[in-house]
Amino acid sequence: MMKFNDFQKYEASLRVPYDKYFDLIYLTKHLLEARLSPNREFIARKAFYGCNRRMAVEKAGLWYATNLKEVLGPAHLHMTINDPAGEVAYEDGFACNDLKNKFLDDETIERLIEESEGDLTREVPLQDSLQSPCSVRRVRRRRKPDLRLGEDFIQSPGGTIYYLRRDCSGSSTRGGKVNKVKLSSKSILKAHKEVIRRGLNKFEKFDPSRKCTSSIGSSSTMAA
């Protein structure tokens, strides 16, 4: 019996291979009003009701597992569910693996990718996957390099400034070790003052007889 708050109708579309459709009939698992498509697949539709898309997807998944999975296999290879109320939207905190955002139809996927402005792309389902994968995934972007702010400072792509503290006291002639010290300053001028205020430069060990070199670059020692 449908609950009072299960007012929204969602439609699941099922793509059933030609031979599998008759296997379902043999097991008396009929899909009413299924139609044969030009590519020799039967297309069937079934309505589910819920107060939101997450609930509808949960219901559809349970129904599929009970009635069709034994014959058809994983649901993500055959079932999609529409988004009539526009609940699936790209926003802060969007999670690809949220149940609400799974089993998306082509129309919703295309809209979602456009809303993300390139942050999302269509996920390719795996034939042997036992769990329902996401309909979309985030695009892996090439990491931006740190910005060099003179010899003693770098800034991360996120805007954090780091002080490059060098230790040249070792016996190796290849130069000293470089440590990145995170600063709270947001400008290079304030970063210089913060280094002096915190005494970060005072802890640098410096041997006047040896030049300090590293893969990051050489630096003159700041006055204590």
DRENBADREN-99878 format. One line per field, with one value per residue: y, z, x of N, C-alpha, C in turn; residue in three letters. Coordinates in nm, 2 decimals. Atoms other than C-alpha are relative to their C-alpha. Example, Ala and Ser with C-alpha at 12.3 -4.5 7.8 and 13.67 -1.06 7.14 Angstrom:
2
n_c2 <- [-0.12  -0.11]
n_c3 <- [0.00  0.00]
n_c1 <- [0.09  -0.09]
ca_c2 <- [-0.45  -0.11]
ca_c3 <- [0.78  0.71]
ca_c1 <- [1.23  1.37]
c_c2 <- [0.12  0.11]
c_c3 <- [0.00  0.08]
c_c1 <- [0.09  -0.08]
code <- [ALA  SER]
***
This chain:
224
n_c2 <- [-0.12  -0.12  -0.09  -0.13  -0.09  0.06  -0.06  -0.03  0.11  0.02  0.10  0.08  0.06  0.12  0.05  0.14  0.07  0.08  0.14  0.00  -0.03  0.13  0.07  -0.05  0.05  0.14  0.00  -0.07  -0.13  -0.08  -0.14  -0.04  -0.10  0.00  -0.02  0.03  -0.12  0.04  0.07  0.13  0.00  -0.04  -0.12  0.00  -0.10  0.03  -0.12  0.01  -0.12  -0.03  -0.14  -0.05  0.09  0.10  0.10  0.07  0.09  0.11  0.09  0.06  0.10  0.12  0.07  0.06  0.11  0.11  0.06  0.00  0.02  0.14  0.02  -0.10  -0.05  -0.13  -0.10  -0.12  0.03  0.01  -0.09  -0.15  -0.06  -0.15  -0.10  -0.10  -0.12  -0.07  0.02  0.02  -0.13  -0.02  -0.10  0.03  0.13  0.10  0.13  0.09  0.13  -0.01  0.09  -0.10  -0.03  0.13  0.05  -0.11  0.02  -0.08  -0.14  -0.06  0.00  -0.12  -0.12  -0.01  -0.03  -0.14  -0.08  0.01  -0.08  0.08  0.07  0.14  0.06  0.12  0.12  0.11  0.11  0.12  0.12  0.10  -0.06  0.05  -0.12  -0.10  -0.11  -0.13  -0.04  -0.09  -0.01  -0.12  0.00  -0.01  -0.11  0.00  -0.09  -0.12  0.00  -0.11  -0.13  -0.05  -0.14  -0.02  0.11  0.06  0.02  0.05  -0.01  0.11  -0.04  -0.05  -0.13  0.01  -0.04  0.08  -0.05  0.10  0.00  0.08  0.04  0.02  0.04  0.14  0.02  0.02  -0.11  -0.02  -0.11  0.04  0.04  -0.12  0.03  -0.10  -0.04  -0.06  -0.13  -0.04  -0.13  0.00  -0.08  0.02  -0.10  0.05  0.13  -0.03  -0.04  0.11  0.08  -0.06  0.00  0.14  0.04  0.12  -0.01  0.02  0.15  0.05  0.02  -0.05  0.01  -0.10  0.05  0.09  -0.06  0.09  0.02  0.11  0.02  -0.11  -0.12  -0.05  -0.11  -0.07  0.02  -0.13  -0.04  0.04]
n_c3 <- [0.00  0.01  -0.11  0.03  0.05  0.12  0.10  0.12  0.09  0.07  0.10  0.03  0.13  0.00  0.13  -0.02  0.12  0.07  -0.05  -0.14  -0.02  0.00  -0.12  -0.11  0.02  -0.04  -0.15  -0.04  -0.04  0.12  0.01  0.08  0.10  0.05  0.14  0.07  0.06  0.12  -0.03  -0.05  -0.15  -0.05  -0.09  -0.09  -0.10  -0.13  -0.09  -0.15  -0.07  -0.12  -0.04  0.07  0.10  -0.07  -0.04  0.12  0.04  -0.10  0.03  0.14  -0.01  -0.08  0.09  0.11  -0.06  -0.03  0.11  0.13  -0.01  0.03  0.14  0.07  -0.05  -0.07  0.04  0.07  0.14  0.06  -0.05  -0.03  -0.07  0.04  -0.11  0.04  -0.09  0.00  -0.13  0.02  0.04  -0.04  -0.10  -0.09  -0.07  0.09  -0.01  0.11  -0.05  -0.07  0.06  0.08  0.13  0.08  0.10  0.07  0.14  0.09  -0.01  -0.13  0.00  0.08  -0.07  -0.11  0.05  0.04  -0.13  -0.07  0.08  0.03  -0.12  0.00  0.12  -0.01  -0.05  0.08  -0.09  0.02  0.02  -0.11  -0.13  -0.08  -0.06  0.09  0.00  0.02  0.14  0.04  -0.08  0.01  0.10  -0.07  0.05  -0.03  -0.12  0.03  -0.07  -0.10  0.06  -0.07  -0.05  -0.04  -0.03  -0.13  -0.02  0.11  -0.02  0.06  0.08  -0.08  -0.06  -0.12  0.01  -0.08  -0.01  0.02  -0.11  0.05  -0.10  0.07  -0.10  0.02  0.06  0.14  0.08  0.09  -0.05  -0.11  0.01  0.01  -0.06  0.02  -0.12  0.04  -0.06  0.00  0.07  0.14  0.10  -0.02  -0.09  -0.14  -0.02  -0.05  -0.14  -0.08  -0.01  -0.11  -0.13  -0.05  -0.02  0.08  0.06  -0.10  -0.02  0.11  -0.03  0.11  -0.01  0.09  0.10  0.10  0.06  -0.01  0.12  0.00  0.13  0.01  0.04  -0.11  -0.07  -0.09  -0.14  -0.06  -0.12  -0.12]
n_c1 <- [0.09  -0.07  0.01  0.05  -0.10  -0.06  0.08  -0.07  -0.01  -0.12  0.01  -0.12  0.00  -0.08  -0.05  -0.01  -0.04  0.11  0.01  0.02  0.15  0.08  -0.04  0.09  0.14  0.00  0.01  0.12  -0.03  0.04  -0.01  0.12  -0.01  -0.14  0.00  -0.13  -0.06  -0.07  -0.12  0.03  0.02  0.13  0.00  0.12  0.00  0.08  0.01  -0.02  0.04  -0.08  0.00  -0.12  -0.06  -0.07  0.09  0.04  -0.11  -0.01  0.11  -0.02  -0.11  0.05  0.09  -0.08  -0.08  0.09  0.07  -0.07  -0.15  -0.04  0.00  -0.07  -0.13  0.00  0.10  -0.05  -0.01  0.13  0.11  -0.02  0.12  0.00  -0.01  0.10  0.00  -0.12  -0.07  -0.15  -0.06  -0.14  -0.01  -0.10  0.02  0.06  -0.07  0.04  0.05  0.13  0.11  0.09  -0.06  -0.03  0.10  0.05  0.02  -0.09  0.04  -0.05  -0.15  -0.05  0.02  -0.09  -0.14  0.00  0.01  -0.13  -0.10  -0.12  -0.05  0.05  0.01  0.08  -0.07  0.02  0.03  -0.08  0.08  -0.02  0.01  0.10  0.07  0.05  -0.09  0.05  0.04  -0.10  -0.12  -0.08  -0.11  -0.13  -0.07  -0.14  -0.03  -0.07  -0.12  -0.01  -0.05  -0.12  0.00  -0.14  -0.08  0.03  0.14  0.08  0.14  0.08  0.12  0.11  -0.03  -0.07  -0.15  -0.09  -0.14  -0.10  -0.10  -0.11  -0.09  -0.13  -0.10  -0.04  -0.13  0.01  -0.03  0.11  0.09  0.08  0.14  0.09  0.13  0.11  0.06  0.13  0.02  0.14  0.00  0.06  -0.08  -0.14  -0.06  0.04  -0.07  -0.14  0.01  0.04  -0.12  -0.09  0.08  0.00  -0.14  -0.03  -0.13  -0.10  -0.03  -0.07  -0.14  -0.07  -0.15  -0.05  -0.09  0.07  0.12  0.12  0.07  0.10  0.07  0.10  -0.07  -0.08  0.06  -0.08  0.06  0.06  -0.06  0.07]
ca_c2 <- [0.00  0.34  0.57  0.92  1.09  0.86  1.11  1.15  0.91  0.78  0.57  0.29  0.19  -0.16  -0.28  -0.66  -0.87  -1.06  -1.41  -1.31  -1.17  -1.52  -1.66  -1.43  -1.54  -1.91  -1.82  -1.64  -1.31  -1.10  -0.74  -0.59  -0.37  -0.45  -0.34  -0.47  -0.20  -0.19  -0.32  -0.64  -0.54  -0.53  -0.20  -0.21  0.05  0.03  0.31  0.35  0.60  0.78  1.10  1.15  1.00  0.82  0.63  0.54  0.41  0.20  0.05  -0.01  -0.18  -0.41  -0.50  -0.57  -0.79  -0.99  -1.04  -0.99  -1.02  -1.40  -1.38  -1.05  -0.99  -0.66  -0.38  -0.11  -0.29  -0.28  -0.02  0.36  0.58  0.93  1.25  1.42  1.66  1.77  1.64  1.55  1.87  1.96  2.16  2.19  1.85  1.66  1.29  1.06  0.75  0.89  0.65  0.96  1.01  0.65  0.48  0.81  0.82  0.98  1.31  1.36  1.26  1.52  1.79  1.71  1.71  2.05  2.19  2.07  2.27  1.98  1.85  1.54  1.29  0.98  0.66  0.35  0.05  -0.26  -0.59  -0.79  -0.54  -0.68  -0.34  -0.07  0.19  0.56  0.71  0.98  1.04  1.33  1.42  1.37  1.70  1.75  1.90  2.26  2.32  2.54  2.91  3.03  3.35  3.43  3.20  3.13  3.10  2.90  2.92  2.62  2.62  2.68  3.00  2.87  3.02  2.80  2.91  2.70  2.63  2.49  2.29  2.31  2.16  1.81  1.67  1.60  1.82  1.80  2.06  2.06  1.94  2.17  2.17  2.34  2.53  2.63  3.00  3.17  3.49  3.56  3.79  3.77  4.09  3.95  3.61  3.77  3.93  3.61  3.42  3.67  3.69  3.31  3.29  3.03  3.16  3.14  2.76  2.73  2.59  2.76  2.68  2.99  2.77  2.58  2.72  2.58  2.44  2.22  2.10  2.40  2.66  2.84  3.10  3.35  3.31  3.56  3.75  3.63]
ca_c3 <- [0.00  -0.09  0.20  0.22  0.16  -0.13  -0.38  -0.64  -0.94  -1.08  -1.39  -1.43  -1.78  -1.84  -2.14  -2.17  -2.42  -2.67  -2.54  -2.17  -2.21  -2.30  -2.01  -1.78  -1.94  -1.88  -1.51  -1.51  -1.45  -1.70  -1.79  -1.90  -2.21  -2.30  -2.66  -2.90  -3.01  -3.35  -3.19  -3.08  -2.71  -2.52  -2.35  -2.04  -1.79  -1.43  -1.20  -0.84  -0.59  -0.31  -0.12  -0.30  -0.57  -0.32  -0.18  -0.53  -0.63  -0.32  -0.40  -0.77  -0.67  -0.42  -0.68  -0.95  -0.71  -0.62  -0.96  -1.24  -1.11  -1.13  -1.50  -1.61  -1.38  -1.23  -1.23  -1.36  -1.69  -1.76  -1.55  -1.54  -1.34  -1.45  -1.24  -1.29  -1.00  -1.09  -0.76  -0.91  -0.94  -0.93  -0.62  -0.33  -0.17  -0.47  -0.42  -0.72  -0.50  -0.33  -0.40  -0.52  -0.80  -0.93  -1.22  -1.40  -1.75  -2.05  -2.02  -1.66  -1.71  -1.99  -1.79  -1.49  -1.69  -1.83  -1.48  -1.35  -1.63  -1.70  -1.34  -1.41  -1.69  -1.77  -1.59  -1.80  -1.63  -1.58  -1.69  -1.40  -1.13  -0.84  -0.70  -0.87  -0.99  -1.01  -1.32  -1.33  -1.20  -1.13  -1.40  -1.28  -1.33  -1.36  -1.03  -1.06  -0.96  -0.66  -0.74  -0.66  -0.45  -0.46  -0.32  0.03  -0.03  -0.24  -0.27  -0.32  -0.58  -0.29  -0.18  0.12  0.16  0.28  0.40  0.27  0.57  0.48  0.69  0.56  0.86  0.72  0.59  0.24  -0.03  -0.22  -0.01  0.28  0.34  0.26  0.48  0.40  0.69  0.65  0.72  0.81  0.61  0.28  0.12  0.07  0.27  0.58  0.52  0.56  0.89  1.01  0.95  1.17  1.43  1.47  1.46  1.18  1.03  1.36  1.36  1.03  1.06  0.84  0.77  0.62  0.44  0.24  0.00  0.05  -0.26  -0.32  -0.59  -0.50  -0.54  -0.34  -0.08  0.13  0.51  0.68  0.96  1.30]
ca_c1 <- [0.00  0.13  0.21  0.06  0.39  0.49  0.34  0.61  0.60  0.93  0.97  1.22  1.32  1.45  1.65  1.61  1.81  1.59  1.68  1.67  1.31  1.18  1.38  1.18  0.85  0.95  0.99  0.66  0.83  0.64  0.72  0.39  0.38  0.74  0.82  1.08  1.32  1.50  1.82  1.65  1.60  1.28  1.21  0.98  0.88  0.76  0.65  0.77  0.65  0.84  0.88  1.22  1.43  1.65  1.36  1.24  1.58  1.59  1.25  1.34  1.67  1.49  1.22  1.49  1.70  1.39  1.24  1.50  1.86  1.87  1.81  1.95  2.24  2.34  2.08  2.31  2.34  1.97  1.78  1.77  1.53  1.42  1.43  1.10  1.14  1.49  1.63  1.97  2.17  2.53  2.60  2.84  2.89  2.76  2.84  2.85  2.79  2.48  2.19  1.99  2.24  2.25  2.07  2.04  1.89  2.07  1.87  1.96  2.33  2.37  2.21  2.42  2.75  2.65  2.57  2.91  3.10  3.34  3.38  3.18  3.18  2.97  3.08  3.13  2.96  3.16  3.01  3.14  3.07  2.87  2.77  2.58  2.84  2.79  2.62  2.88  3.23  3.46  3.71  4.07  4.24  4.61  4.74  4.85  5.21  5.31  5.38  5.73  5.74  6.11  6.37  6.23  5.86  5.61  5.23  5.00  4.72  4.48  4.66  4.85  5.21  5.49  5.84  6.13  6.35  6.69  6.93  7.29  7.47  7.50  7.83  7.69  7.82  7.50  7.33  7.09  6.74  6.45  6.14  5.81  5.67  5.30  5.23  4.90  4.99  4.80  5.06  5.43  5.50  5.31  5.48  5.83  5.71  5.56  5.89  6.08  5.80  5.80  6.18  6.17  6.49  6.67  6.66  6.83  7.18  7.43  7.80  7.97  8.22  7.96  7.70  7.35  7.20  6.90  6.66  6.43  6.70  6.96  6.88  7.05  7.01  6.78  6.93  6.85]
c_c2 <- [0.12  0.09  0.14  0.09  -0.05  0.06  0.01  -0.13  0.00  -0.12  -0.07  -0.06  -0.12  -0.04  -0.15  -0.06  -0.09  -0.14  0.00  0.03  -0.13  -0.09  0.04  -0.05  -0.15  -0.01  0.07  0.14  0.10  0.15  0.05  0.12  0.02  0.01  -0.03  0.12  -0.05  -0.08  -0.13  -0.01  0.03  0.11  -0.01  0.11  -0.03  0.13  -0.04  0.14  0.02  0.15  0.07  -0.10  -0.11  -0.12  -0.08  -0.09  -0.12  -0.10  -0.07  -0.10  -0.13  -0.08  -0.07  -0.12  -0.12  -0.07  -0.03  -0.04  -0.14  -0.03  0.10  0.04  0.13  0.11  0.11  -0.02  0.01  0.10  0.14  0.05  0.15  0.09  0.10  0.13  0.08  0.00  -0.01  0.12  0.01  0.12  -0.03  -0.13  -0.11  -0.13  -0.10  -0.13  0.01  -0.08  0.09  0.02  -0.12  -0.03  0.12  -0.03  0.10  0.15  0.06  0.01  0.12  0.13  0.02  0.03  0.15  0.09  0.00  0.08  -0.08  -0.07  -0.14  -0.06  -0.13  -0.12  -0.12  -0.12  -0.12  -0.12  -0.09  0.06  -0.05  0.11  0.10  0.12  0.13  0.02  0.09  0.00  0.13  -0.01  0.02  0.11  0.00  0.10  0.12  0.01  0.12  0.12  0.04  0.15  0.04  -0.13  -0.08  -0.03  -0.06  0.01  -0.11  0.05  0.06  0.13  -0.01  0.03  -0.09  0.07  -0.12  0.01  -0.10  -0.04  -0.04  -0.05  -0.14  0.00  -0.02  0.13  0.04  0.10  -0.05  -0.03  0.12  -0.05  0.11  0.03  0.08  0.14  0.04  0.13  -0.03  0.08  -0.02  0.09  -0.05  -0.13  0.03  0.04  -0.12  -0.09  0.06  0.00  -0.14  -0.05  -0.12  0.00  -0.02  -0.14  -0.05  -0.01  0.04  -0.01  0.10  -0.05  -0.08  0.07  -0.11  -0.01  -0.12  0.00  0.12  0.12  0.05  0.12  0.06  -0.01  0.13  0.03  -0.03  0.13]
c_c3 <- [0.00  0.12  -0.04  -0.06  -0.12  -0.12  -0.13  -0.08  -0.07  -0.10  -0.03  -0.14  0.00  -0.14  0.02  -0.13  -0.05  0.07  0.15  0.03  0.00  0.12  0.12  -0.01  0.05  0.15  0.05  0.06  -0.12  0.02  -0.09  -0.09  -0.04  -0.16  -0.06  -0.07  -0.13  0.02  0.07  0.16  0.04  0.10  0.08  0.10  0.12  0.08  0.15  0.06  0.13  0.03  -0.06  -0.09  0.07  0.05  -0.12  -0.06  0.08  -0.03  -0.13  0.01  0.07  -0.09  -0.11  0.06  0.03  -0.12  -0.13  0.01  -0.03  -0.14  -0.07  0.05  0.07  -0.05  -0.09  -0.15  -0.08  0.04  0.02  0.06  -0.03  0.13  -0.03  0.08  0.00  0.13  -0.02  -0.06  0.05  0.09  0.10  0.08  -0.08  0.01  -0.11  0.05  0.09  -0.08  -0.08  -0.14  -0.08  -0.09  -0.08  -0.15  -0.08  0.01  0.12  0.01  -0.08  0.06  0.12  -0.04  -0.04  0.12  0.06  -0.08  -0.01  0.12  0.00  -0.15  0.02  0.04  -0.09  0.09  -0.03  0.00  0.12  0.14  0.08  0.07  -0.10  0.00  -0.01  -0.15  -0.06  0.09  -0.02  -0.10  0.08  -0.07  0.03  0.11  -0.05  0.08  0.10  -0.07  0.08  0.03  0.05  0.04  0.13  0.02  -0.13  0.04  -0.07  -0.09  0.08  0.07  0.13  -0.03  0.09  0.00  -0.02  0.09  -0.04  0.12  -0.07  0.09  -0.03  -0.07  -0.15  -0.08  -0.10  0.04  0.12  -0.03  0.01  0.07  -0.03  0.13  -0.04  0.08  0.00  -0.09  -0.14  -0.10  0.03  0.10  0.15  0.03  0.05  0.15  0.09  0.03  0.12  0.13  0.07  0.02  -0.09  -0.06  0.10  0.02  -0.12  0.03  -0.12  0.02  -0.10  -0.11  -0.11  -0.05  0.01  -0.13  0.01  -0.13  -0.01  -0.04  0.12  0.07  0.10  0.14  0.05  0.13  0.12  0.08]
c_c1 <- [0.09  -0.02  -0.05  0.11  0.08  -0.08  0.06  0.01  0.14  -0.01  0.13  -0.01  0.09  0.03  0.03  0.05  -0.11  -0.01  -0.04  -0.15  -0.08  0.04  -0.09  -0.14  -0.01  -0.01  -0.12  0.03  -0.03  0.02  -0.11  0.04  0.14  -0.01  0.13  0.05  0.07  0.13  -0.02  0.01  -0.14  0.01  -0.13  0.02  -0.08  0.01  0.03  -0.03  0.08  -0.01  0.12  0.06  0.08  -0.08  -0.05  0.11  0.02  -0.11  0.02  0.11  -0.05  -0.09  0.09  0.07  -0.09  -0.05  0.09  0.15  0.05  0.02  0.09  0.13  -0.01  -0.10  0.05  0.02  -0.13  -0.10  0.05  -0.13  0.01  0.00  -0.10  -0.01  0.13  0.08  0.15  0.05  0.14  0.01  0.11  -0.03  -0.06  0.08  -0.05  -0.06  -0.12  -0.10  -0.09  0.05  0.04  -0.11  -0.06  -0.02  0.08  -0.03  0.06  0.15  0.05  -0.02  0.09  0.15  0.01  0.00  0.14  0.11  0.13  0.05  -0.04  0.00  -0.08  0.09  -0.03  -0.03  0.08  -0.09  0.00  -0.01  -0.12  -0.08  -0.04  0.10  -0.07  -0.04  0.10  0.12  0.07  0.11  0.13  0.08  0.15  0.03  0.08  0.13  0.00  0.06  0.12  -0.01  0.14  0.07  -0.04  -0.15  -0.07  -0.15  -0.07  -0.11  -0.12  0.03  0.08  0.15  0.08  0.14  0.09  0.11  0.11  0.09  0.13  0.11  0.05  0.14  -0.01  0.03  -0.11  -0.10  -0.08  -0.14  -0.09  -0.13  -0.10  -0.07  -0.13  -0.01  -0.15  -0.02  -0.06  0.08  0.15  0.06  -0.03  0.08  0.15  -0.01  -0.03  0.12  0.09  -0.07  0.01  0.14  0.03  0.14  0.11  0.04  0.07  0.15  0.08  0.15  0.05  0.09  -0.06  -0.12  -0.12  -0.07  -0.10  -0.08  -0.10  0.07  0.08  -0.07  0.10  -0.06  -0.05  0.07  -0.08  -0.05]
code <- [MET  MET  LYS  PHE  ASN  ASP  PHE  GLN  LYS  TYR  GLU  ALA  SER  LEU  ARG  VAL  PRO  TYR  ASP  LYS  TYR  PHE  ASP  LEU  ILE  TYR  LEU  THR  LYS  HIS  LEU  LEU  GLU  ALA  ARG  LEU  SER  PRO  ASN  ARG  GLU  PHE  ILE  ALA  ARG  LYS  ALA  PHE  TYR  GLY  CYS  ASN  ARG  ARG  MET  ALA  VAL  GLU  LYS  ALA  GLY  LEU  TRP  TYR  ALA  THR  ASN  LEU  LYS  GLU  VAL  LEU  GLY  PRO  ALA  HIS  LEU  HIS  MET  THR  ILE  ASN  ASP  PRO  ALA  GLY  GLU  VAL  ALA  TYR  GLU  ASP  GLY  PHE  ALA  CYS  ASN  ASP  LEU  LYS  ASN  LYS  PHE  LEU  ASP  ASP  GLU  THR  ILE  GLU  ARG  LEU  ILE  GLU  GLU  SER  GLU  GLY  ASP  LEU  THR  ARG  GLU  VAL  PRO  LEU  GLN  ASP  SER  LEU  GLN  SER  PRO  CYS  SER  VAL  ARG  ARG  VAL  ARG  ARG  ARG  ARG  LYS  PRO  ASP  LEU  ARG  LEU  GLY  GLU  ASP  PHE  ILE  GLN  SER  PRO  GLY  GLY  THR  ILE  TYR  TYR  LEU  ARG  ARG  ASP  CYS  SER  GLY  SER  SER  THR  ARG  GLY  GLY  LYS  VAL  ASN  LYS  VAL  LYS  LEU  SER  SER  LYS  SER  ILE  LEU  LYS  ALA  HIS  LYS  GLU  VAL  ILE  ARG  ARG  GLY  LEU  ASN  LYS  PHE  GLU  LYS  PHE  ASP  PRO  SER  ARG  LYS  CYS  THR  SER  SER  ILE  GLY  SER  SER  SER  THR  MET  ALA  ALA]
***
